[in-house]
Amino acid sequence: MRCPRCQQENQENTRFCIRCGLPLADEAQAAGYLRRQQRRGNTGRFLAGIGKAVCYVLLFMLIQSAVIGFYGIFYAAGEMSSAVTGGYNSFPGYGMAEEYVYDLSEDLMKAVYENISLLTLISGAVTLLFLAVFFGLRRKNLFAECDIRPVPLRKLLWCALAGTALNIVLSVIISLLPLPEAWYAGLEEQYQYLGTENILLEILSTALMTGLVEEVIFRGLAESRMRRGMRGWLSMLLSAILFGICHGTPIAIGYAALLGLLFSLMNRRFGSILPSAVAHMFFNGAALWFVTEDTLLVFAAFLISCGVLLGTLYLYFRREESAEVSAPSSAGGPTDEIQ
């Protein structure tokens, strides 16, 4: 009797395979047992992929919360020290301890929002440092684990242009949608301090660091882990949903989930998160400079951006087709890389 798992030949009436231990009451039963084991293994990989993805996302959020929390502690300690030094009664309006605590919490929230770019930059750097140490201790390559592989510069330039155009197109479309006013108010409150700080700091934080870290976490780690235990389209969809949920407000959840799906498709095409990271950086960066209420200028930028996106798709498919046509027909011959 041949074992369906390891193909070991066993004697007749043998109950278990002498090599792998698979029950061999009969071939049908053994094959059914093997299928059940494979399903259990697939289920285990499915759950493990989701669990690892959630852990990486929680790690990302935990580090952000910890950085903001430590800043809040130092800020509150400094304010309370000033109150003790100057005398509690010297603060007008602080007639009661409850009022003082309430006003202090209000000032703290305002200080956090006003310094959100610096806090984001610090939390992103801490996240990358933690991942480098984590994978280093496990003797794993950080770049390979995060799906960071080289991509030709000309492709990255197209991704940068597409990311900028995508920001403009989505911004205009969102502003025209008949959505509740509370949703727009929530989005404006979420980004009210964007562009009000040092522009260099915001480029480093909002554009470069945020784009890189979020791609590493959501596409490089979360999606790649889920992809090991499920179909590719499902892993892309789940990672996009996770990415959207982490953006808080309803409008931000919607456009972030769409962006997450587009970035995942980009990664699958190039086999690296570098293209989506560049597109993400320029998408975020466009929010820093494309701020205008001139209707004519907005309309012109919208049309140009639509043309850029359509042109990018056209050139992409055209180049792919021309590369396939120009590829040598001889067996074993080298083929041109699709540009």
N, C-alpha and C positions, 0 to 999 in steps of 0.2 A: 504494500500500500504506500503510495507516494504522498508525502505531507504537502498540503497546498500552500503552507507558509514558507518552508525552507527547501522544499523539493527533495527531502531526504527519503530514501527507500527504506520502508519498514516491513517487518514480517507480517503475514496475515494474522488477523485477530489481535494485533497490537493495540492497546488502548491509548497509548500516548506516544508521540514521536520521540525517538531516542535522542534527537539533536535539540529540538526547541521545546518539547513538552506539550505540543498542541494535542488536544483530545482527538483520537482517531477512531471513534466508534464506527463511522462510515464516512465516505467522502462528502456526502451532502451535509451531514452534521458538522464535519470538520470545516467545510467551506462556510457554512452559516456562522460557526463560531468565529472564524477569521474575519468575516464581514462585520460582526458585532464588535470585535476588538478594534477594527479599523474605524468604525463609527465612534467608539468611545475615544479613540485617539484623536480623531478630528474634532470632536466636541471639546476635548481637553485643550487642544491647540487654539480653538476658537475662543474659549473662555480665558485662556492664558494671554492671548493677544489683546483682548479687551481690557483685562486687568492691568497689563503692563502699560497700555496706552493711557488708561485713566491715572495710573501712578505717575507717569511722566507729566501729565497735565497738572495734576495736583501738586507735584513738586514745583513746577513753574509758578503756580498761584501761591504756594506756601512761601517761596522765597520772596516774591513780590510783597506779600502781606507782612513778612518778617522785616523787610527793609523799611516799609512804611511804619510798622509798629515801633521799631527802634527809633526812627526819626520822631515819632509822636512822643515817645518817652523822654527823649532829650529836650524836645521843645517844651513839653509840660513842666519838666524839671527846671528849665531855665526861667519860665514864666513864674512858677511858684517861688523860686529863689528870689526873683525880683520883687515879688509881693511881700515876702518876709523881710527883705532888706529895706524896702521903701516904706513898709507899714501898710497893713491891709486897708486902713481907712483912707489912704492916699489915692485909692482908685475910685473915681466917681462912679456911682451906680452899683457898686458892689456892696450893697447894704446887707446881704445875706450870703451865707456860704453856698447855698444852692444856686443863687444867681451867678456867683463867681465861677462855679464849676460849669454852668451852662455857657457862660460867655467864653470861658477857656476852651471848651469843646468846639464852639463856633470858630474861634480864632485858629484852633488847631486844624480843623477841616479846611479853612481858607488857606492856611500855610501849606498844607499838603498839596492842594490843587495848584497853588502858585509855584511850587517846587516839584511838580510831578515829572517834569522832563529829567531833572537831576536824579530823582528817585528811580525813575525807569532805567536810566543809564546805569546806575549802581546795581539794581536788581538784575539787569541783563548780564552785566559783567560777572556778578556772583554766580548766576545760573551757568554760564559757560565754564567758569572756573570749577564749579562743583562737578559738572559732567566730565571735564578733563581729568580731574582727580579720580572720579568714580570709575571711569573706563580704564584709566591708567593702573589703578590698583587691581583691576581684573585682567590686566595685560591684554586689553583690546584696543584696537585702533579707533580713536574718536571719530575720524573722518569717515571710515567705513561704516561704523555703527550708525552715523547720522546721514548716510547716503550723500556725502559730500564728495563729488568726483569732478575732475577737470572738464570744462566745457569751453569750446572755442570762443574767443572774445567777441567775434562778430555776432554770434548768437546771443550773447549776453547783452549786447547793445540793442538788438531788436527787442529783447525782453524789457529793457529799461524804457524804451520808447512806448512799448505796449502798456506797461504799468502806468506810466504818466497819462496816456490817453484814456485808459480804463477808469482812472480816478475822475477825470473830467466828465466822461460819459455817464458814469453812475451818479455823480453829484447832481447833474442836470436832471436825470430821470427821476431820482428820488425827490427832488424839489417840486416836480410836476405831478407826482402821484397824489391821489385824493386820500391821504392818510390822516388819522386823528391829530389835532393840534398838540395834544399832550405828547405824542411820539416825537414830533419835531422839537418840542421844548426839551424833552429828555435828551435828545441828540445834541442840541445846542449846549445844554448844561454840561454834558459829558466832555465836550471839546471846547469849552468857553475860554480856557487859558492857552489853547493851542495858538502859537504864533505871537504870544505876548512876552516871551522871555528872550534871552539871548539867542539869536538865530543860529549861531554855530552850535550851541548846546542842543537846540531842538533838532538840528540836522543829525547830530551824532546820536541823539536819543530816539526821537520819534521815527526818523527815517532809517538810519543804518542799524542801530542796535535792536530796535523793535522788529524790523523786518527780518534780520538774521536769526534772532532768538526764537521768534514765533515759528519760523520755517523749520528750525532745528527740532523744536519740541513737537509741533503738530504734524509736519510732513516727514521729517527725518527720523523721528523716534516713534511717535504714536502710530502713524499710519503704517510704517514699515513693520511694526510688531503685529498689528492687526492683520496685515497682509499675509503673514505666515500661517494663519489659521482660518482664512476665509477668502472668498473671491475678491479679486482686485477692485471691482466696482463697488462692492460693499464696504471695503476698507476706506476707499476714497470718500464715500458718502458719510460714513460714521465720523471720519476725521474732520470733514467739513462741518458736520453738525456740532461736534465738540468745539471747533474753532469759533463757530457762530455764537454758541451759548456763552463762551467766555467774554464776549463783548458787551453783555449787559442789557442795553436798551433794545426795544423791538426792532427799530430800523437798523441799528448796528448789527444785530443778530442776523437779520436777513441778508444784508450785503456782505457780511463777513463769511457767512456760509457759502454764498455764491462764489466769492473770491477763493475760499478754501477749495472748492471743487475745481475751479479753473487752475489753481496752482498745482493741485494733485495731478490733473491731466498733463500739465506742463512737465512735471517731474517724471511721469511715466514715459513721456515722449523722449526726454533727454537722459533718463537714468541717473539724475542728480537733482539735488535741491538748489543748486546754485542759480539756475534760471529763475525759479520762483522766488528765491531770496532777493535777487536783483529787481524783479518786477515788483515785489512787495515793498522794497526800499523806495523805489521811485513812485509807487502808488502813494505811500505815506508822505513822501517828500512833496508831492504835488499839492497836498493840502496846506503846505506852509506858504506857497507863493501864489496859488490860484485862488485868490480871495478878491472878488469884485462884485459890485452890484450893477455894473453896466450891462444892460440886457443885450445890446448889440455885440459886445465883446464876448459875453457868455455864449451867445448863439454861434458866433464865428468859431470859438474854441471847440464847441460841441461838434460842429460839422467837420472841422479839421481832425478832431480826435476820432470820430467815426471813420473818416477816410484812412487814418493811420491804422486802426484796427482791421478794417477790411483789406487794406493793402498788405498788412503783415500776414494775414491769412492767405491772401492770394499768392504772395511771394513764397510762402512756406510750402503750399501744395504744388506750386509751379516748379519750384526747385526740386522737390521730392520726385516729381514725375520725370523731370529732365535727367535726374541722376539715374533713375531706373532705366531710362531709354539708352543712356550713354554707357551703361555698365557693360563690360566685355561679356560676350556670350560663351567664351571658351570655359570649359570646366576647370575649376581650381584657380582661375585668374583673379587678380585683385579687383575689387569694386570700389568705385569712388564713394567717398563719404557723402552722405546727404547733407547739404549745407542748409 
